[in-house]
């Protein structure tokens, strides 16, 4: 039997659970404390806590016997001991799809930063006992969980990861986890793992402001070489087709306080610098700016993708693929002269593949679709007629401004890399967006919904709520982060 006592650890109330094994032998003490500093509970609770206990010499997280599996129980009439909940983005506002939720039985391994090959099935370390994926509402149910002991729980989506501990669940009961502040991905590196992101600013897309909206703390935004998980680089920032009112905050490529962003070319011209990141996000610069993307940079970006890097490219960053090394040009039927569709236009979601259906259902759940089940899009563009070899379209619309009218424009497209290998051997992923983050619309106060005020970051980020197309982009950014799988197949939890 386990005995429980209350002690103080550095001024924090904590429960100490002294355990004995299946054969009567004792096991080392384990402790856990509440994330908010209050005392945890050793029985029946649904609020999660941060794990703060030692492992055994072999790394196992053992509480009540030789393994957490010893605390799985058989319930009458087909019942089960279960945990349920919803996982949210770091802001705690938007539920997330395809998050892996699992109970480890050994210590999880550190996440390697940089371009790594992460196919689905291997991202969940710690020898999972039971696992589940969140659905299009962000909800999950874990069944056959250990009863009567604190439960270590991992929330993971690619290299986003948070580890918590759930107080003991009564046998054959269901414990709902309802504390949103706990059931969200980390806002900063002290709460858990965040991918190492390079973000290049531009003249049309305030991507840096979008990352703040999804909940990343300001302290995580630094210039190149800083300690933050998001490094900001200055793209060319040519206004191009964007009127002054919607000129992005990247027109002042510096942090509040004066630190100036390094030029984006210093990042993508250097394979060593590029490969140190997990994800590269590139905001539209207003034009292709081919002179800043020499052949060596095109090859370096292609190699980064093939080695497991993740890339988001907006509008005129189509240059990386249209003019990239083969076989990248084959990913789509590219065009640079087609007139853009009307602003706004209705985007149609492709539900012919599993993730596409989930994308539709997720957007409907978070209020991103109109009454006709379509996505309202401001500033749609037409640089992609169709997805090509190895690529998947997600959002399309019919462009009445083409000749003849009504030709298809692809607004979101993805592909996995390398393109010339079997799906099971692919390591990286690309999202191409042919619509701008900044929507071109304003709120009742006349403030652009895309957060564009032309001030240093983060002063230029003035809105907090996501527009429908920003919600769509949030889905695509987290999907970009997830493990690599064939999009024609439904995601499965790790075994």
C-alpha positions in Angstrom: 0.0 0.0 0.0 1.1 3.6 -0.7 1.4 6.0 2.2 1.1 9.8 1.8 2.5 12.7 3.8 2.7 16.4 3.2 6.1 18.0 3.2 7.7 21.3 2.0 10.0 21.4 -1.0 11.7 24.8 -1.3 8.6 26.4 0.3 6.2 24.6 -2.1 3.7 22.2 -0.7 4.1 18.7 -2.1 2.8 15.2 -1.5 5.3 12.4 -0.9 4.0 9.1 -2.1 6.0 6.2 -0.6 5.3 3.1 -2.6 5.8 -0.7 -2.3 6.1 -3.1 -5.1 4.0 -6.0 -6.3 6.1 -8.4 -4.4 6.2 -6.3 -1.3 9.6 -4.6 -1.9 9.8 -0.8 -1.5 10.6 1.6 -4.3 12.1 5.1 -4.1 9.9 8.0 -3.1 8.2 10.1 -5.8 7.0 13.6 -5.4 4.8 15.9 -7.4 3.6 19.5 -7.0 0.9 21.7 -8.5 1.9 24.0 -11.3 0.4 26.9 -9.5 2.4 26.2 -6.4 -0.5 24.7 -4.4 -0.4 21.2 -3.0 -1.1 18.3 -5.3 -3.5 15.5 -4.4 -2.8 11.8 -4.2 -6.3 10.7 -5.0 -9.1 11.1 -7.5 -8.2 14.6 -8.7 -8.4 15.9 -12.3 -6.0 18.8 -12.2 -2.6 18.1 -13.6 0.7 18.8 -11.9 4.3 19.2 -12.9 6.4 16.0 -12.4 9.1 16.6 -9.8 10.2 13.1 -8.8 13.2 11.0 -9.2 13.3 7.9 -11.4 14.7 4.5 -10.5 18.2 3.7 -11.5 17.0 2.3 -14.8 15.1 5.5 -15.6 11.6 4.0 -14.9 8.9 6.1 -13.4 7.6 3.5 -10.8 5.1 4.4 -8.1 3.2 1.5 -6.8 4.9 -1.7 -8.0 7.5 -2.8 -10.5 5.8 -0.8 -13.3 3.0 1.6 -14.0 1.5 -1.3 -15.9 0.9 -3.1 -12.6 -1.6 -0.4 -11.8 -3.8 -1.1 -14.8 -6.9 -2.8 -13.6 -9.7 -4.9 -15.1 -13.1 -3.3 -14.7 -16.5 -5.0 -14.7 -18.8 -4.8 -17.6 -16.2 -3.6 -20.1 -15.4 -0.5 -18.1 -12.0 1.2 -17.9 -10.0 3.7 -15.9 -9.6 6.8 -18.1 -8.4 10.3 -18.5 -10.0 12.8 -20.9 -9.4 16.4 -21.8 -8.8 19.0 -24.5 -5.3 20.3 -25.5 -4.9 23.9 -26.5 -2.4 26.2 -28.2 0.1 28.0 -25.9 -2.4 30.9 -25.5 -5.0 28.5 -24.1 -7.6 29.8 -26.6 -7.7 27.4 -29.6 -7.9 23.6 -29.3 -5.4 21.7 -31.3 -5.7 18.7 -33.6 -3.4 15.7 -33.8 -1.6 16.2 -30.5 -0.1 13.0 -29.1 -1.1 12.4 -25.4 0.6 9.5 -23.7 1.8 8.0 -20.4 5.5 7.2 -20.4 6.9 4.4 -18.3 10.5 5.6 -18.5 12.0 9.1 -18.7 11.3 10.8 -22.0 14.4 11.7 -24.0 15.6 15.2 -24.8 14.4 16.6 -28.1 17.2 17.2 -30.6 17.2 20.8 -32.0 17.8 21.3 -35.7 16.8 19.5 -38.9 16.1 15.9 -37.9 14.2 13.1 -39.5 11.0 12.5 -37.4 8.6 10.1 -39.0 5.4 9.3 -37.0 5.8 6.6 -34.4 9.2 7.5 -33.1 8.5 11.0 -31.6 7.0 9.7 -28.4 9.9 8.5 -26.2 9.7 7.1 -22.7 8.2 3.7 -23.7 4.5 4.8 -23.8 2.1 2.7 -21.8 -1.1 4.1 -23.4 -1.5 6.9 -26.0 -4.1 8.8 -27.9 -4.4 11.7 -30.4 -6.6 14.7 -30.1 -9.4 14.9 -32.6 -10.7 17.9 -34.6 -12.1 19.4 -31.5 -8.8 19.0 -29.6 -10.3 16.3 -27.4 -8.7 13.0 -26.3 -9.5 10.0 -24.2 -6.9 7.8 -22.7 -8.2 4.4 -21.6 -6.8 1.7 -19.4 -4.7 4.2 -17.5 -3.0 3.2 -14.2 -5.3 3.6 -11.1 -4.4 4.8 -7.6 -1.0 6.4 -8.4 0.1 9.7 -9.8 0.3 9.5 -13.6 3.0 11.2 -15.7 1.5 12.6 -18.8 3.1 14.0 -22.0 1.4 16.4 -24.5 3.4 16.4 -27.7 3.1 17.7 -31.2 6.3 17.3 -33.1 8.9 19.2 -31.1 6.3 21.0 -29.0 6.2 19.1 -25.7 4.9 19.6 -22.2 5.2 17.1 -19.4 2.8 17.1 -16.5 1.7 14.8 -13.7 -2.0 13.9 -13.0 -3.0 13.0 -9.5 -4.2 9.4 -8.9 -7.4 8.3 -10.7 -9.9 6.0 -9.0 -10.0 2.6 -10.5 -12.7 2.2 -13.2 -13.5 5.9 -13.1 -13.0 8.7 -15.7 -11.0 11.8 -14.7 -11.6 14.9 -16.8 -8.7 17.3 -17.1 -10.2 20.7 -17.2 -7.5 23.2 -16.2 -6.8 25.0 -19.5 -3.6 26.6 -18.1 -2.2 23.1 -17.7 -3.7 21.5 -20.8 -2.0 23.7 -23.3 1.4 23.6 -25.1 4.2 25.6 -23.5 4.4 29.4 -23.9 8.1 29.4 -23.0 11.0 27.1 -22.7 10.6 26.9 -18.9 7.2 25.2 -19.3 8.5 22.6 -21.9 9.9 22.2 -25.3 9.3 24.6 -28.2 10.8 24.2 -31.7 13.7 26.4 -32.6 12.2 28.7 -35.2 13.8 31.2 -37.6 11.2 33.8 -38.8 12.0 36.2 -41.7 9.9 39.3 -41.8 8.4 40.8 -45.0 6.4 43.5 -46.5 3.0 41.8 -46.3 2.8 39.2 -43.6 3.2 39.9 -39.9 4.0 36.3 -39.0 5.8 37.5 -35.9 2.6 38.9 -34.5 0.7 35.7 -35.3 3.1 33.7 -33.2 2.3 36.1 -30.3 -1.4 35.5 -30.9 -1.0 31.7 -30.6 0.6 32.3 -27.2 4.4 32.4 -27.4 5.9 34.7 -24.8 7.6 37.9 -25.9 10.8 36.7 -24.1 11.1 33.9 -26.6 11.5 36.3 -29.5 15.1 37.4 -29.9 17.5 38.3 -32.7 19.8 35.7 -34.2 22.1 34.2 -31.6 19.8 35.1 -28.7 18.4 32.6 -26.2 14.8 32.8 -27.4 13.2 29.9 -29.3 12.1 32.3 -32.1 14.9 34.2 -33.9 13.8 37.1 -36.0 15.5 38.0 -39.3 14.8 40.9 -41.6 13.4 40.0 -45.0 13.6 42.5 -47.9 10.3 43.9 -46.8 9.4 45.5 -50.2 5.8 46.9 -49.9 4.9 45.8 -53.4 1.1 45.3 -53.6 0.4 46.2 -50.0 -1.0 49.7 -49.3 0.7 51.8 -46.5 -2.1 51.1 -44.0 -1.3 47.4 -44.1 2.5 47.8 -44.1 3.8 45.1 -41.7 5.5 45.7 -38.5 8.5 44.2 -40.2 9.1 47.6 -41.9 10.8 48.4 -38.6 12.9 45.2 -38.4 14.0 45.6 -34.8 12.9 44.7 -31.3 11.5 47.2 -28.9 14.6 48.4 -27.3 16.7 48.7 -30.4 18.1 45.3 -31.3 18.2 45.1 -35.1 17.3 41.9 -36.9 20.0 40.3 -38.9 19.4 40.1 -42.7 17.6 37.0 -43.7 20.2 36.2 -46.3 22.7 35.6 -43.5 20.6 32.7 -42.4 19.6 31.0 -45.6 23.0 31.5 -47.2 24.6 29.5 -44.5 23.8 25.7 -44.3 25.2 25.6 -40.8 23.0 28.4 -39.6 19.9 27.1 -41.4 20.3 23.5 -40.2 20.4 24.6 -36.5 16.6 25.4 -36.8 13.7 23.1 -36.6 11.3 25.4 -38.6 11.8 28.3 -41.0 8.9 30.7 -41.4 9.1 33.2 -44.3 6.7 36.1 -44.6 6.0 37.5 -48.0 8.4 40.2 -49.1 6.2 41.8 -51.7 8.1 40.3 -54.6 10.5 37.4 -55.2 13.7 39.3 -54.7 15.7 36.6 -56.6 18.9 38.6 -56.0 18.8 37.7 -52.3 18.3 34.0 -53.0 21.3 32.8 -55.0 21.7 29.2 -56.3 23.7 28.2 -53.2 20.9 29.4 -50.9 18.2 27.6 -53.0 20.3 24.4 -52.6 20.8 24.9 -48.9 17.0 25.4 -48.3 16.3 22.3 -50.3 18.9 20.3 -48.3 17.4 21.6 -45.1 13.9 20.4 -46.1 15.3 17.0 -47.1 17.1 16.5 -43.8 14.0 17.0 -41.8 13.6 20.8 -41.7 10.1 22.4 -41.8 9.4 25.4 -44.0 6.5 27.8 -44.3 6.7 30.0 -47.4 4.2 32.8 -48.1 3.2 34.0 -51.6 6.4 35.3 -53.4 8.5 32.9 -51.5 7.3 30.5 -54.2 10.7 31.3 -55.7 12.3 28.6 -53.5 10.2 26.0 -55.3 9.5 27.4 -58.7 13.2 28.2 -59.3 14.6 25.7 -56.8 16.7 22.7 -57.6 14.9 19.7 -59.2 12.5 18.1 -58.4 11.1 21.1 -56.4 9.6 22.9 -59.5 7.5 19.8 -60.1 5.6 20.3 -56.9 3.1 22.7 -58.6 2.0 24.4 -61.8 3.5 27.8 -60.9 2.5 31.1 -62.4 3.6 34.7 -61.7 1.4 36.7 -64.1 -2.1 35.6 -63.2 -4.3 38.4 -61.8 -5.3 37.8 -58.2 -8.8 36.8 -57.2 -11.3 39.3 -55.8 -10.7 40.5 -52.2 -12.3 38.9 -50.3 -13.0 35.5 -51.8 -14.3 32.2 -50.5 -11.8 29.4 -50.2 -13.0 25.8 -50.6 -11.4 23.1 -48.4 -10.3 19.9 -49.9 -11.8 17.1 -47.8 -10.8 14.2 -50.0 -8.0 13.1 -47.7 -8.1 12.5 -43.9 -6.3 15.5 -42.7 -8.2 17.7 -45.1 -11.5 16.5 -43.6 -10.1 17.1 -40.1 -9.0 20.6 -41.2 -12.6 21.4 -42.3 -14.1 20.0 -39.1 -11.5 21.9 -37.0 -12.2 25.2 -38.7 -15.9 24.7 -38.2 -15.3 24.0 -34.5 -13.2 27.2 -34.0 -15.6 29.4 -36.0 -13.4 29.8 -39.0 -16.0 28.9 -41.7 -18.9 30.9 -43.1 -22.5 29.7 -43.4 -21.6 27.9 -46.6 -18.8 25.9 -45.0 -16.1 28.0 -46.8 -13.1 30.0 -45.6 -13.4 33.8 -46.1 -10.0 34.9 -47.5 -8.7 38.5 -47.7 -5.9 39.2 -50.1 -5.9 35.8 -51.9 -3.3 35.4 -54.6 -2.9 33.3 -57.7 0.6 32.0 -58.1 -0.3 28.3 -58.1 -2.7 26.6 -60.5 -2.5 23.1 -59.1 -0.5 20.9 -56.8 2.1 18.8 -58.6 4.1 15.6 -58.0 4.1 14.6 -54.3 2.1 17.6 -53.2 -1.3 18.0 -51.6 -3.7 20.9 -52.1 -5.7 22.0 -49.0 -7.6 25.2 -50.0 -8.6 26.3 -53.5 -10.8 28.9 -55.0 -12.2 29.8 -58.5 -10.6 33.0 -59.9 -13.1 35.0 -62.0 -10.3 37.4 -63.1 -8.5 34.8 -65.2 -8.9 34.3 -68.9 -11.0 32.3 -69.4 -12.7 33.1 -66.1 -13.0 30.6 -63.2 -9.5 28.9 -63.3 -8.4 27.3 -60.0 -6.1 29.0 -57.6 -4.5 26.9 -54.9 -4.2 28.9 -51.7 -2.6 26.2 -49.5 -0.4 23.3 -50.5 2.0 21.0 -48.7 4.5 18.4 -49.6 6.9 16.1 -47.7 10.6 15.8 -48.5 12.8 14.4 -50.1 10.3 14.2 -53.0 12.2 11.4 -54.7 12.0 8.8 -52.0 9.2 6.5 -50.7 6.7 8.1 -48.3 8.1 6.1 -45.3 11.6 7.6 -45.9 10.5 11.2 -46.0 11.8 13.5 -43.3 10.8 17.2 -43.9 7.7 19.2 -44.8 6.8 22.4 -46.6 3.7 24.5 -46.4 3.1 27.0 -49.3 0.6 29.7 -48.6 -0.7 31.9 -51.4 -2.7 34.2 -49.1 -1.3 36.8 -46.7 -1.6 36.6 -43.0 -2.5 40.3 -42.9 -6.1 40.3 -44.1 -6.4 43.8 -45.5 -9.5 44.3 -43.3 -9.8 46.5 -40.2 -11.8 46.4 -37.0 -14.3 49.0 -35.9 -11.5 51.2 -34.7 -9.8 51.1 -38.1 -6.9 49.0 -36.8 -5.7 46.5 -39.4 -6.6 42.9 -38.4 -3.2 41.8 -39.5 -1.4 43.9 -36.8 0.4 46.2 -39.2 1.5 49.5 -37.6 5.1 49.9 -38.8 6.6 49.8 -35.3 9.4 47.7 -33.7 8.3 44.3 -32.5 6.2 43.7 -30.4 4.8 47.3 -30.4 3.5 46.8 -33.9 1.3 43.8 -32.8 -1.9 45.5 -31.8 -4.7 42.9 -32.1 -5.2 39.7 -30.1 -8.0 37.7 -31.8 -7.5 35.5 -34.8 -9.3 36.1 -38.0 -10.6 33.1 -39.9 -7.6 32.9 -42.2 -5.3 33.3 -39.2 -7.0 30.3 -37.6 -6.4 28.4 -40.8 -2.8 29.4 -40.7 -2.5 28.3 -37.1 -3.7 24.8 -38.1 -1.2 24.6 -40.9 1.7 25.8 -38.7 1.1 23.1 -36.1 0.6 20.5 -38.8 3.9 21.6 -40.2 5.4 20.9 -36.7 3.9 17.4 -36.5 5.6 14.1 -37.3 6.0 13.2 -40.9 3.4 10.9 -42.4 1.7 10.2 -45.7 -1.2 12.7 -45.9 -3.4 10.0 -47.6 -3.5 8.1 -44.3 -5.2 8.9 -41.0 -2.9 9.8 -38.2 -2.4 7.1 -35.6 -1.2 7.3 -32.0 2.2 5.8 -31.3 2.2 2.2 -30.1 
